[in-house]
Amino acid sequence: MNISFHGHSVIKVETEGKTILFDPFLSGNDQTDLSVDSVKVDVILLTHGHNDHVGDTVELAKQNDALVIAPFELATYLGWQGVKVHPMHIGGAHEFEFGRVKLTQAFHGSSYTIEEEQKIIYTGMPSGIIFSAEGKTIYHAGDTALFSDMKLIGEQHNIDVAFLPIGDNFTMGPEDAAIAAGWIKAEKVVPIHYNTFPVIEQDPVAFAKTLKENQGVPLAVGEILQL
């Protein structure tokens, strides 16, 4: 399994002959090295409905005939846009041909904003995602505050890599993310959701140094982590 970081909360996983993208915010994201025209994707996993996570999902899904997996309300909304979807909800899991997906809690908001209409569309509860394939398990926390049930997530799952937001203001900051890393007990922790906007500027290397030895892995954009 190859895992790579592509700015903000965009994660690419290559496994079982499939390419999976988490939260593909590409257009308008000057931190990413991916473009809508060049990306080939089989599956898109969405944590919640905010524009900087849904990103280019509709265009990517249509041009690649990709399956979109998302919380129920968000999946329903995207289905109305002509996208092939599989709706799920928090606490539920499903076994796909490419791996197992389970949604967890996340403490945040979830809505899609159409700015030109000054319209906000509710897209259900936000989630984190636990993805397992090839005997490996990754946890994408999505946008979230620190919450005590992260301890339970760590107890229930042997997590190889956890992707945790560190940007502060809208999500956990570095201090709370460090606590989360201890509770989750992942082998590796990759910081996400930082430096995309001025208000979430953080130092991922400094964050990694606050974790236990060799746990923090601040990936450069496009850098691949092999499991």
HUMOMO-V562517 format. One line per field, one symbol per residue. ss: DSSP state (H for helix, E for strand, L for the rest). Layout:
# HUMOMO-V562517
ss: ???
This chain:
# HUMOMO-V562517
ss: LEEEELLLLLEEEEELLEEEEELLLLLLLLLLLLLLLLLLLLEEELLLLLHHHHLLHHHHHHHHLLEEEEEHHHHHHHHLLLLLEEEELLLLEEEELLEEEEEEELLLLLEEEEHHHLEEEELLLLEEEEEEELLEEEEELLLLLLLLLHHHHHHHLLLLEEEEELELLLLLEHHHHHHHHHHHLLLEEEEELLLLLHHHLLLHHHHHHLLLLLLELLLLLLLEEEL
